[in-house]
Structures are given as structure tokens and as C-alpha cells.
Amino acid sequence: MYRTHNCGELRAQNIGEKVTVAGWVQTTRNKGNIIWIDLRDRYGLIQIVGETGVVTDQVLEELKGLGREYVVQIEGEVIERYDKNPKMITGDIEIKATAVNLLNASLVPPFEIEDDVNVGEELKMKYRYLDLRRKPVQDKLKLRHRVSLETRKYLDSVDFMEVETPYLIKSTPEGARDFVVPSRMNPGQFYALPQSPQTFKQLLMVSGYDRYYQIVKCFRDEDLRADRQPEFTQIDCEMAFVDQEDILNTFEGLIKHLFKTCRNHEFEGDFPRMTYAEAMEKYGSDKPDIRFEMEFVNLNAVAKGKGFGVFDNAELVVAINAKGCGEYSRKQLDALVDWVKRPQIGATGLIYSKCNEDGSFKSSVDKFFDQEALAQWASVCKAEAGDLILVLCGDTDKVRSQMNELRLHMGTEMGLRDPNVFAPLWILDFPLLEWDEESGRFHAMHHPFTSPKKEDFDLIDTEPDKVRANAYDLAMNGVELGGGSIRIHNKQLQARMFELLGFSDEEAKAQFGFLMNAFEYGAPPHGGLAFGFDRLVATMGGSDSIRDYIAFPKNNSGRDVMIDSPAPLAKDQMDELFLTTINPKE
Amino acid sequence: MYRTHNCGELRAQNIGEKVTVAGWVQTTRNKGNIIWIDLRDRYGLIQIVGETGVVTDQVLEELKGLGREYVVQIEGEVIERYDKNPKMITGDIEIKATAVNLLNASLVPPFEIEDDVNVGEELKMKYRYLDLRRKPVQDKLKLRHRVSLETRKYLDSVDFMEVETPYLIKSTPEGARDFVVPSRMNPGQFYALPQSPQTFKQLLMVSGYDRYYQIVKCFRDEDLRADRQPEFTQIDCEMAFVDQEDILNTFEGLIKHLFKTCRNHEFEGDFPRMTYAEAMEKYGSDKPDIRFEMEFVNLNAVAKGKGFGVFDNAELVVAINAKGCGEYSRKQLDALVDWVKRPQIGATGLIYSKCNEDGSFKSSVDKFFDQEALAQWASVCKAEAGDLILVLCGDTDKVRSQMNELRLHMGTEMGLRDPNVFAPLWILDFPLLEWDEESGRFHAMHHPFTSPKKEDFDLIDTEPDKVRANAYDLAMNGVELGGGSIRIHNKQLQARMFELLGFSDEEAKAQFGFLMNAFEYGAPPHGGLAFGFDRLVATMGGSDSIRDYIAFPKNNSGRDVMIDSPAPLAKDQMDELFLTTINPKE
């Protein structure tokens, strides 16, 4: 062992001890006859001191020779520090060096290993091994480690078994695009990497494993949006002999356990619940951020039929009340209008009404709405003097989605989205199906194994789009942490579902035959849930971005710029796989 | 919830309680006016009873309608059992059914869900979801779950952090063959699936993570030998600021913890250690089974130069003493001769000498060796009356390997290989390099990042094949559980190593440039170890075969016969990837 102590564990009670530490040189302060060095490892930072007359000249020279990020082993004696540093956990002491052993030198790093470092993402990613030295990044990965371990401890304590499912599976054209793996031993054939262990965990329920979980990598070959990764991690769970209530309670327990053990945060009472329909109506989102209110208000009754064509032609006129924003300047309001008109939001305009302190209103549609009409708006919006009413209109789905974005934007502007406040919310009763305009058929909103609600069975044949599913999501702070469903465990119902989704018998059999066969041999009622692990940890860490919580993330083109991957294969590798690539330009 | 209790938790103290259980029908015994059903779930087996006049006729009829593997929910009252079954944990009680709720019927399964089932492997694998219902298989996967959780708890307790490394990485022609993944977003380019996270864990040491572990899937596209899987699981570990001794102690601690917590087995004292050279000399194997002795005895001094050409021309004449086998019949001896002549072993013959009870010897080479000469053999072999000396000869490496097989075979025949006895052994000082006849160059015996022993540095330039490495394996019961090394952390030494291995500068840079660059920025001394997790759990379970410890294994052609994978891709998938396959027959 190169050390008796790490750089974070020495304290005043160690004064007088002979110790050996090892780590990286964080900083040096050389005053000529005295030199201080901060030595860093994963556990902390400790000050080394060398002074003329106190240490040998050789030691002093060796200390002076150390540059930033040099790796060094220091022997010495723990002494009391003259100017104590209460910000350092080892700040009461320092080590008087008696021997210096240089373990490895370092070039000058391309950026400094500091908490805040102002360099481009590309450079940080190329030198990710240096970026990973920074304390904020290490703290994020420590949190990730802690959350994964506590997840396992909790699930084990309630009888879940971790079972590893295979990574080399079979491609299913349904859903997102698969990454595939050519098989050398079966020329012309391919494995697929799993988008999730869905079918395997259902088979494990058929096999009587009762409670399964796995923290597992999943893969989706999608065009990467910001903060999407081609490989991502799930906490994947399934339970048998349960209904929806059992699942919600079990995983609410897990989330509470994780926040308590890893964030020292206790939730009061049960997580609130809301139906999908209500969430869409009130927040225009199936993952509303309920750290703040600002619920949607339907203005159809008070805003339509007043001769303002834009409203009259709209399916929905919807408002939010930005409390206390009545003083917004012309410039601020224009900026909001520009913001909603950006192509990412896509609104054609934004209408406002300020609630002045004198009880009057000032709106952008004064021509069409007199003070009385605007007072009506204020009344239904519960707006008071000093508030700002913001109104969008259009087709219901689109305008809700736009208003959701505006609401979140206002929440951020108004400082209502504290990353250290956590607001969980179960969303229930998702629709079973959604209509896909492009393919002209229904898609499963969750996935094809999700069961419809019993009370909606009659609608399957008449109004399939009205059928609600036993499907649920856990949202927190405007983010979807996870979701799941009670599955179909009946072969006939599963076959009917495939039919609804436009699968032919042959297609269903080719892709999911083994699962449907398994259902013939005593499948228990079952259901489950999967959490996006990267997203969960990022949310717990108070961050919007998952990338920092992944040790070696890929960029938006799916490249790892550090190892320079993907890359062309050697010709003999291609030959062994009986593969050729076509030049995409041809 | 479909149950108040699982099928394994009811006891005499529950008598009189109204309960609900759910599970699979294991067996039914129908005596007309009374019917018993054993209901099964993961937790156990419980007896349900229905009797005319005691339960309603409807319940009785419903019970009679239940077939094997039907899934059913039973309400009833816990009653004392008339004929208690001490073999069942719930054997003191039974449930008097008051309501039967059929949850799912089952076809007659293709084999019975019993502990022992005499059907072919192919059928079991096709219906793996039914095979997985059998208790011995469930017990194996439960052990696997337990071992993985205890591994994590232990490593966490000694400051290891689990860090997930990427699955979509870069292909390196060195070593075994990679599985590759075409990149749609980077046409003509490929990711590779990791054979191990080796370079990433070394980068994490450069990044200051100090102690890393991961239980992680790895992939090797090798021609499958029996009991090899294309995807397998490793406990992958790395530590900084350590020497070999620290690593051995840390992971000896892990193995002891796992056996104690998961097998209730305590090892006495430290694990024995042996150099690679000694292991090859004494056992002809770098993973000797030391549950029994039967060490090799070099007979060169007493067997050569006696006019027996076969011995005289051999580099090595080597014997083992099969204690107490002196009574082996002619037939048994012939069988042994045939056994060593099989192509898998490849010996040209086997010579024996029986130590008779009267002090005389009977050998297959009596013509060349008189009683005195044979007495010399017996003396060096420490053979006594009743023992059997078995002798092989030939080139040293080959004959050692053959004798290793024979020794293990005799150990098995003689009942010396009890799967519930565990004999760990550290093997140290592996050679750094091995000569590859085919390519005419050195290969790294462990991997190219392994450091040579300091005391052998001088040999690098003169006799590279004599250089020993800081490399070690943990063997147990004739199996390699894991291995590792202290790594090179110096860029120059790493470059020299690549040179020894026949890499050009360009090749080394193209494949491992990022690692060598990382070594320029303050790489600490580091080393690590990886355990084959499948193999570890199988050994702990007392089994030779890893396949049963994997929930969904592949067959020897790399196929999953249950899901029928790999399979051809749809043409549009191929097109999106800019790929075509070549017919291998062309």
C-alpha cells in the first residue's frame, strides 16, 4: 500500500503521527523558503508543508519540483495548522513532509481540475479522464453509486431478485430502432441489443420468479436529441399477483427510501396522484412540474364569442396566471411573445392581460375586450392586482403543449423551480392507444403488453381510442422518472391487442410467439415498472442534464470522442462477418 | 394484492386464520370425496384440501377442475394437518379451501416441473420459461442474486465505487474476436461490445476514482466450447496506489465474505499461494485442484537411462501416486490407457506400477525395470503397498498437460473432488509473455497492460520469455475464478510493451492512443482483478456447469432457441445501416 491514510481522513487527533499519503498535486504555493502543496484524492484534500530548516533541502527541492497533477507519495508528520481552514475537512492540520516520492509526472492539463472550469464540452469530453477528476463530477458519480446500491438493498429487502437477462436478443421492428449485432457463427443473421428486458421479465413472471429487478443497460438507435444517449440505464422491475395499487405502493417506497438514504430528504405523506386526462387539462403535460401551481384555466366561456376571430376560431383558449408579474415591462412581454413563437414552441402569438394595482387591466387585445370582459378573465384565473394573465389559443393538443412550455418557462423565470425541492406525482389511467397519422394505425401508448382497464373493455371494439390502460408514470419536477403497467396475461386478449395494433397473426407470432406460447402454460397476473436510472439520479442531484451522471457519455452524434468510436472495421473482420457496407452517397 | 401470504410462510401458529394464497398447481390427489392440491410459488409449497361436506360442492368441483400448472387463487382457513409432512416447511398445516379463483389455465407442459426431469437439453431450452420453474434452477438463480448483492455490499464497505462503463465501444483486433455493432448515424463505422472494461477501468484510476468495481456483461465472439457463453458476466475491479499484496488481501476478503454469507462456509486462515512455475511442475496446471494431493513426481532420475527408449527419448517422465488403487483390475487399467489416448488428452500411452501388498511390484514395463528399479519409483513417489503409480512421458509442456487431465480424472474416480469442499489457491508470478508459433511473435499472457516484475526488468531485452509479470489468478477446485495484474502506469514502459508484442507505433496509437495519452497526465500506480461471475457462482453452487446459473443461456452455436435468435434482419433495417450480407457459399 502506498499510503497509511487517504487525503480526506486526517484530523486534529492525528497530530504527531507519522503518515504516508499519496495523490495528485492540486495547487502549490511557493514562497521560497516555504512551500505549501494541496494534495488531492477521491476522499479529500490535504495540505503538505515544507520549510527551510524544518525539512531537508532535498525534500524542499523535491516539493518545489512538483507541478499540477503530478502524482506523488509524501511521508511526513501530522502537525497542527497555523492558519486553520474551516472549509477543508482536513483544515485543522497539515503534513510536514519528510520524504517525497514522485510516482508520475504530468503534462500541463488542457484545463484546470477545478470545480468550475470554463471550457467547451468537446474538449472536456476528449479529455473525459481529466474532467472526471473534478469534484462536482466525482460527486455526481458517487451519488449514482449510492443510489444503485440503495436500490438493490431496498428491493432485496422486499423479496425482489436481481436476474440478468441477455444482451444479445432478437430484433423487433415494433417501437424504436434496434442496434443490431451480426452473428459470425450464423452468417446473414443478427442479434439485437435490448431496448428493454420487457419480454424477458414477463417470462420470468411466467416462470414464477414473483419479484424481479435488474439495473440494466438498454439501447435505442434513435436520432439523438439533446440529453439522449444511445445506451442508457434502467431500474427494471416486475411483480406477479399484484394489481396497480401494489405496484404504486412498492415503488413509492423505493423512491422514498432512495431520497432518504441518498439525499437525506423525507417526503411527507403519500405521493399525490392525478389522471392523465386531468394532467393534460391542468398542465398540458403527462409529467407536470407541480413544484408550483400556475394551473391552466380554460377561457373558452369568457373569451369566445366576443368578436375576436383568433379566439372564436380556436378549439381552446387557455390561460395561466403568472402571479406578481403584472409589472412586466413592454420589453419583457415582447420577449415572451418571441419565446412562444420560436419554432420549438410554435405558437402564432401570445395574448396578455396585466392586472393593474388600481383594479384596471391592460391587455394586448383591448380592442376586443373591455375592462368588464378582462375582469371576467381575471375572475376565472383568480388573478389579483399585480398578476399577469397569459393566453394562448388553438387546437387543444397543440395549445396545451405550447402552454406547458410557457408555464415551465415562467416557473423558471419566476424562480419557482428550486432543484432542491422534489415534487413527485403519479400519473394514472394513460390511454391504451394513440393514433399515428403517418402509418394510419394505432400505436401502443406504453407498449403492446399493457392491459386495458376492465371498465373500458366494451370500448375496445367501438371506440378504441377512448380505452384507458392500467398504465402509470411517476413524474417529478417536470421529468418522467419512470413508468409501467399491469400487463396482459391472457393469450386471447394479447392477440386482440396485436390485432388492434395492426399486426398480422404471422407478424405477432414471428416477433412475440415465444411470449404468447408462454402465456399458454399458466401465466400469473403481473405488472411492473421501469425507472430511467440516469434521469432519476440527475433529478436527485438537482440537475436537468443526465450527461454529467454518466462516466463516459456519447455526444449528440452517438460518438465517444475520447476513444474515437465508432470506427471502420478491419477488412478481415468484415469478411468474417460476411458483411459489406454500401457507400451512402451512391 | 392477490394473496395475504405466499406459499412458503404459513406455519402452525397461523392455524385458524383466514388466508388467501396464489400460485401454480404442482400436484392434485383426487380421492373422489376429498381432494388435495399442492400449490407452488417461489417461496414454497402448501397443501390445499377440499372435502365433501366440509367445503361447498362448487368449491370441490372447482378444485377438481384444476390441472397441473394452472394458476389459481385460493381463499380458505389454515387448519392443522392430519398427517404432517416434516419435509415441507409448511408441512404442519393445510388450507381448507372456501373459494377458488382460476387465474389462468395451462396446457399440459412438455415436461414435468419436478426437481429431476429426464428430458433433452434442447427441449428444456426451448421451454426455458418452464425449466426456470424447477426448484433446483430457481435455487441457482437465487444464489446468483445473493452473491451479486453481497459482492456489492462488501466492496462498498471497503470504499469501492460501482461505475458503469460503456457497452458501445471501439473494436481492438488484439485478443479475442469482438462482437460489433454497425452505427446508423456514422455509416460504414462500427462500435464493438466490450470483451472487458479494461481500458475504462484504468482510465478511472487515472481519473482518481481510487477503487472501482462493476458487475458487468462482457462479450467474446469465440467459437463456443462446451460451457462457454458469448456473453458472460464479470466482477470487474481496479484499485490505485496498491501493490500486489493489497489486491490479494482485498479480494481474498471478498471471497471469504461471499462464502460466509451465501454458503455459510468459513475458510480457515489465509488462502495458500503458489507460483505459476511451481503449479506447472506439481500439477501441470495454472488452476490446480488442491482438494486432493496426488502431486506430480519427476521420475527422470530413476526412469531414464535404463534402456527403455520411450523414457530415454522423453524430455520428462512424470508420475502420480493413486493412493489405494493398487487393486485396479486389468480392465480398469486398460480403461485408463484408453482414456489418456483419447484425442482430447492425446497421450501415446500410459505406464503403471502396482505396489502389491507383499511388497512386490507389478508394472506394464517389467521388461525394462526390475523390482529394485520399481522400488525406486515407489520410493520417490512415496508409494506404499496398495498404491498405484501412473506414469506419462514426453515433451514437458505436453506431458504436464496430459498428466493434469489424468490427475483430475483419477481425483474424480477416487471421489476426492467433493463439490462441497472448497480449496482456493492463489497462483502468482505468471510469465509476462507467451510465444505464439502461428503468428511468430509474443502475445501478452494476461493482457498488454500487465507490468513486468521489477527484478526481471533486465531480462526484457535479453530473454523476454523469462520475464515474470505482476499477474495472479485465484483458482478453486480446478477452476480459474478470476485473475488480474498490477498494470503499467508509465507511458514509456507501456510503449516498450507494445513493441515487444509486435505493435507498430501507429497501431498502438490507433488502438490505445487515448490510454497512452491519459498516462501523460498523472497516472497513479494501479492494478486490479476480474472474477468470472458465472463461474464463481457455479463453483459456489458446487457445479461444473455455468449454464444453469444463467437465466437465459445460449446454446453451443450461440443461439437462443427459445426466442429463435439470431435471425435475419428486415431489408429496411439493413438499408438504414448501409449494410449487405455476402452469401458465405459464394
Boltz contact constraints between the chains, C-beta under 6 A:
constraints:
  - contact:
      token1: [A, 1]
      token2: [B, 246]
      max_distance: 6.0
  - contact:
      token1: [A, 2]
      token2: [B, 241]
      max_distance: 6.0
  - contact:
      token1: [A, 3]
      token2: [B, 241]
      max_distance: 6.0
  - contact:
      token1: [A, 22]
      token2: [B, 241]
      max_distance: 6.0
  - contact:
      token1: [A, 24]
      token2: [B, 522]
      max_distance: 6.0
  - contact:
      token1: [A, 42]
      token2: [B, 208]
      max_distance: 6.0
  - contact:
      token1: [A, 42]
      token2: [B, 210]
      max_distance: 6.0
  - contact:
      token1: [A, 69]
      token2: [B, 521]
      max_distance: 6.0
  - contact:
      token1: [A, 69]
      token2: [B, 522]
      max_distance: 6.0
  - contact:
      token1: [A, 70]
      token2: [B, 522]
      max_distance: 6.0
  - contact:
      token1: [A, 71]
      token2: [B, 522]
      max_distance: 6.0
  - contact:
      token1: [A, 71]
      token2: [B, 524]
      max_distance: 6.0
  - contact:
      token1: [A, 104]
      token2: [B, 522]
      max_distance: 6.0
  - contact:
      token1: [A, 104]
      token2: [B, 523]
      max_distance: 6.0
  - contact:
      token1: [A, 106]
      token2: [B, 521]
      max_distance: 6.0
  - contact:
      token1: [A, 106]
      token2: [B, 522]
      max_distance: 6.0
  - contact:
      token1: [A, 107]
      token2: [B, 520]
      max_distance: 6.0
  - contact:
      token1: [A, 107]
      token2: [B, 521]
      max_distance: 6.0
  - contact:
      token1: [A, 109]
      token2: [B, 521]
      max_distance: 6.0
  - contact:
      token1: [A, 129]
      token2: [B, 203]
      max_distance: 6.0
  - contact:
      token1: [A, 129]
      token2: [B, 206]
      max_distance: 6.0
  - contact:
      token1: [A, 129]
      token2: [B, 207]
      max_distance: 6.0
  - contact:
      token1: [A, 129]
      token2: [B, 518]
      max_distance: 6.0
  - contact:
      token1: [A, 132]
      token2: [B, 207]
      max_distance: 6.0
  - contact:
      token1: [A, 133]
      token2: [B, 207]
      max_distance: 6.0
  - contact:
      token1: [A, 133]
      token2: [B, 208]
      max_distance: 6.0
  - contact:
      token1: [A, 145]
      token2: [B, 161]
      max_distance: 6.0
  - contact:
      token1: [A, 145]
      token2: [B, 162]
      max_distance: 6.0
  - contact:
      token1: [A, 149]
      token2: [B, 152]
      max_distance: 6.0
  - contact:
      token1: [A, 149]
      token2: [B, 156]
      max_distance: 6.0
  - contact:
      token1: [A, 152]
      token2: [B, 149]
      max_distance: 6.0
  - contact:
      token1: [A, 156]
      token2: [B, 149]
      max_distance: 6.0
  - contact:
      token1: [A, 161]
      token2: [B, 145]
      max_distance: 6.0
  - contact:
      token1: [A, 162]
      token2: [B, 145]
      max_distance: 6.0
  - contact:
      token1: [A, 163]
      token2: [B, 551]
      max_distance: 6.0
  - contact:
      token1: [A, 166]
      token2: [B, 552]
      max_distance: 6.0
  - contact:
      token1: [A, 167]
      token2: [B, 217]
      max_distance: 6.0
  - contact:
      token1: [A, 167]
      token2: [B, 231]
      max_distance: 6.0
  - contact:
      token1: [A, 168]
      token2: [B, 231]
      max_distance: 6.0
  - contact:
      token1: [A, 169]
      token2: [B, 565]
      max_distance: 6.0
  - contact:
      token1: [A, 170]
      token2: [B, 563]
      max_distance: 6.0
  - contact:
      token1: [A, 170]
      token2: [B, 565]
      max_distance: 6.0
  - contact:
      token1: [A, 170]
      token2: [B, 567]
      max_distance: 6.0
  - contact:
      token1: [A, 173]
      token2: [B, 570]
      max_distance: 6.0
  - contact:
      token1: [A, 179]
      token2: [B, 181]
      max_distance: 6.0
  - contact:
      token1: [A, 181]
      token2: [B, 179]
      max_distance: 6.0
  - contact:
      token1: [A, 181]
      token2: [B, 181]
      max_distance: 6.0
  - contact:
      token1: [A, 183]
      token2: [B, 566]
      max_distance: 6.0
  - contact:
      token1: [A, 184]
      token2: [B, 221]
      max_distance: 6.0
  - contact:
      token1: [A, 185]
      token2: [B, 557]
      max_distance: 6.0
  - contact:
      token1: [A, 185]
      token2: [B, 558]
      max_distance: 6.0
  - contact:
      token1: [A, 186]
      token2: [B, 566]
      max_distance: 6.0
  - contact:
      token1: [A, 187]
      token2: [B, 584]
      max_distance: 6.0
  - contact:
      token1: [A, 188]
      token2: [B, 568]
      max_distance: 6.0
  - contact:
      token1: [A, 188]
      token2: [B, 581]
      max_distance: 6.0
  - contact:
      token1: [A, 189]
      token2: [B, 566]
      max_distance: 6.0
  - contact:
      token1: [A, 189]
      token2: [B, 567]
      max_distance: 6.0
  - contact:
      token1: [A, 189]
      token2: [B, 568]
      max_distance: 6.0
  - contact:
      token1: [A, 190]
      token2: [B, 566]
      max_distance: 6.0
  - contact:
      token1: [A, 190]
      token2: [B, 569]
      max_distance: 6.0
  - contact:
      token1: [A, 191]
      token2: [B, 565]
      max_distance: 6.0
  - contact:
      token1: [A, 191]
      token2: [B, 566]
      max_distance: 6.0
  - contact:
      token1: [A, 203]
      token2: [B, 129]
      max_distance: 6.0
  - contact:
      token1: [A, 206]
      token2: [B, 129]
      max_distance: 6.0
  - contact:
      token1: [A, 207]
      token2: [B, 129]
      max_distance: 6.0
  - contact:
      token1: [A, 207]
      token2: [B, 132]
      max_distance: 6.0
  - contact:
      token1: [A, 207]
      token2: [B, 133]
      max_distance: 6.0
  - contact:
      token1: [A, 208]
      token2: [B, 42]
      max_distance: 6.0
  - contact:
      token1: [A, 208]
      token2: [B, 133]
      max_distance: 6.0
  - contact:
      token1: [A, 210]
      token2: [B, 42]
      max_distance: 6.0
  - contact:
      token1: [A, 217]
      token2: [B, 167]
      max_distance: 6.0
  - contact:
      token1: [A, 221]
      token2: [B, 184]
      max_distance: 6.0
  - contact:
      token1: [A, 231]
      token2: [B, 167]
      max_distance: 6.0
  - contact:
      token1: [A, 231]
      token2: [B, 168]
      max_distance: 6.0
  - contact:
      token1: [A, 241]
      token2: [B, 2]
      max_distance: 6.0
  - contact:
      token1: [A, 241]
      token2: [B, 3]
      max_distance: 6.0
  - contact:
      token1: [A, 241]
      token2: [B, 22]
      max_distance: 6.0
  - contact:
      token1: [A, 246]
      token2: [B, 1]
      max_distance: 6.0
  - contact:
      token1: [A, 514]
      token2: [B, 562]
      max_distance: 6.0
  - contact:
      token1: [A, 514]
      token2: [B, 563]
      max_distance: 6.0
  - contact:
      token1: [A, 518]
      token2: [B, 129]
      max_distance: 6.0
  - contact:
      token1: [A, 520]
      token2: [B, 107]
      max_distance: 6.0
  - contact:
      token1: [A, 521]
      token2: [B, 69]
      max_distance: 6.0
  - contact:
      token1: [A, 521]
      token2: [B, 106]
      max_distance: 6.0
  - contact:
      token1: [A, 521]
      token2: [B, 107]
      max_distance: 6.0
  - contact:
      token1: [A, 521]
      token2: [B, 109]
      max_distance: 6.0
  - contact:
      token1: [A, 522]
      token2: [B, 24]
      max_distance: 6.0
  - contact:
      token1: [A, 522]
      token2: [B, 69]
      max_distance: 6.0
  - contact:
      token1: [A, 522]
      token2: [B, 70]
      max_distance: 6.0
  - contact:
      token1: [A, 522]
      token2: [B, 71]
      max_distance: 6.0
  - contact:
      token1: [A, 522]
      token2: [B, 104]
      max_distance: 6.0
  - contact:
      token1: [A, 522]
      token2: [B, 106]
      max_distance: 6.0
  - contact:
      token1: [A, 523]
      token2: [B, 104]
      max_distance: 6.0
  - contact:
      token1: [A, 524]
      token2: [B, 71]
      max_distance: 6.0
  - contact:
      token1: [A, 551]
      token2: [B, 163]
      max_distance: 6.0
  - contact:
      token1: [A, 552]
      token2: [B, 166]
      max_distance: 6.0
  - contact:
      token1: [A, 557]
      token2: [B, 185]
      max_distance: 6.0
  - contact:
      token1: [A, 558]
      token2: [B, 185]
      max_distance: 6.0
  - contact:
      token1: [A, 562]
      token2: [B, 514]
      max_distance: 6.0
  - contact:
      token1: [A, 563]
      token2: [B, 170]
      max_distance: 6.0
  - contact:
      token1: [A, 563]
      token2: [B, 514]
      max_distance: 6.0
  - contact:
      token1: [A, 565]
      token2: [B, 169]
      max_distance: 6.0
  - contact:
      token1: [A, 565]
      token2: [B, 170]
      max_distance: 6.0
  - contact:
      token1: [A, 565]
      token2: [B, 191]
      max_distance: 6.0
  - contact:
      token1: [A, 566]
      token2: [B, 183]
      max_distance: 6.0
  - contact:
      token1: [A, 566]
      token2: [B, 186]
      max_distance: 6.0
  - contact:
      token1: [A, 566]
      token2: [B, 189]
      max_distance: 6.0
  - contact:
      token1: [A, 566]
      token2: [B, 190]
      max_distance: 6.0
  - contact:
      token1: [A, 566]
      token2: [B, 191]
      max_distance: 6.0
  - contact:
      token1: [A, 567]
      token2: [B, 170]
      max_distance: 6.0
  - contact:
      token1: [A, 567]
      token2: [B, 189]
      max_distance: 6.0
  - contact:
      token1: [A, 568]
      token2: [B, 188]
      max_distance: 6.0
  - contact:
      token1: [A, 568]
      token2: [B, 189]
      max_distance: 6.0
  - contact:
      token1: [A, 569]
      token2: [B, 190]
      max_distance: 6.0
  - contact:
      token1: [A, 570]
      token2: [B, 173]
      max_distance: 6.0
  - contact:
      token1: [A, 578]
      token2: [B, 581]
      max_distance: 6.0
  - contact:
      token1: [A, 578]
      token2: [B, 582]
      max_distance: 6.0
  - contact:
      token1: [A, 578]
      token2: [B, 584]
      max_distance: 6.0
  - contact:
      token1: [A, 579]
      token2: [B, 579]
      max_distance: 6.0
  - contact:
      token1: [A, 579]
      token2: [B, 581]
      max_distance: 6.0
  - contact:
      token1: [A, 580]
      token2: [B, 580]
      max_distance: 6.0
  - contact:
      token1: [A, 581]
      token2: [B, 188]
      max_distance: 6.0
  - contact:
      token1: [A, 581]
      token2: [B, 578]
      max_distance: 6.0
  - contact:
      token1: [A, 581]
      token2: [B, 579]
      max_distance: 6.0
  - contact:
      token1: [A, 582]
      token2: [B, 578]
      max_distance: 6.0
  - contact:
      token1: [A, 584]
      token2: [B, 187]
      max_distance: 6.0
  - contact:
      token1: [A, 584]
      token2: [B, 578]
      max_distance: 6.0
